[in-house]
Amino acid sequence: MLTLYLISTILLILAPGPNMVMMIALASSQGARAGRIAALGLMSGVLVHTVVATTGGSLLFAQWPSGVYAIRLLGSLYLIYIGGRMVWAQLWGQSRAVVGVEVTRTPYMQGLISSITNTKTLVLFVSFLPQFMDIQKSLAGQFIVLGAIYAGLTLGIYGLIGSLAGWAGAVLQQPQVQRGLRIVAGCVIAGLGVWGVW
């Protein structure tokens, strides 16, 4: 279960999106050190999402213990939807490359704000993390552990991308690479949703 979570999380982090665009733009323009600092900001944002998901999830499940089943089902359906949509857009839809962003803040604040304002991350946390939880154990503790792992992987992956800004940025900005990452990530996300329903 942990191995599946690690693989899924790595693919989700690598999938092109606002955080990846910000990281490539910042590290390419300001250098590897700025990229690593921005990675700390992104990690901090993930920790904020973890606290929000833990608090909200714990309060909800304390009032409605069987709610974890409903959240799992709704989360699974949501994962199937967004995963299927990602794959559909790349194979049959109007696929667009992720465009650049203007870097206007300090690297840490740029990373933190990019992560916190990415509302899809919070929704994904609420729908994604419960798929890997044992409902017989402390849900708050599991939210924290899984969120901390997600944060650690965020720091490691984006820190590496920031350090290799020139090469990694050039590779990750190629439309074929972005398309491939989106298809793989979409399949994984939808697969997790199917697995959760099953």
Secondary structure as GFF3:
##gff-version 3
##sequence-region A 1 198
A	DSSP	alpha_helix	2	14	.	.	.	ID=ss1
A	DSSP	alpha_helix	18	30	.	.	.	ID=ss2
A	DSSP	alpha_helix	32	63	.	.	.	ID=ss3
A	DSSP	alpha_helix	67	91	.	.	.	ID=ss4
A	DSSP	alpha_helix	107	116	.	.	.	ID=ss5
A	DSSP	alpha_helix	119	128	.	.	.	ID=ss6
A	DSSP	three_ten_helix	129	132	.	.	.	ID=ss7
A	DSSP	alpha_helix	139	163	.	.	.	ID=ss8
A	DSSP	alpha_helix	165	172	.	.	.	ID=ss9
A	DSSP	alpha_helix	175	197	.	.	.	ID=ss10
###
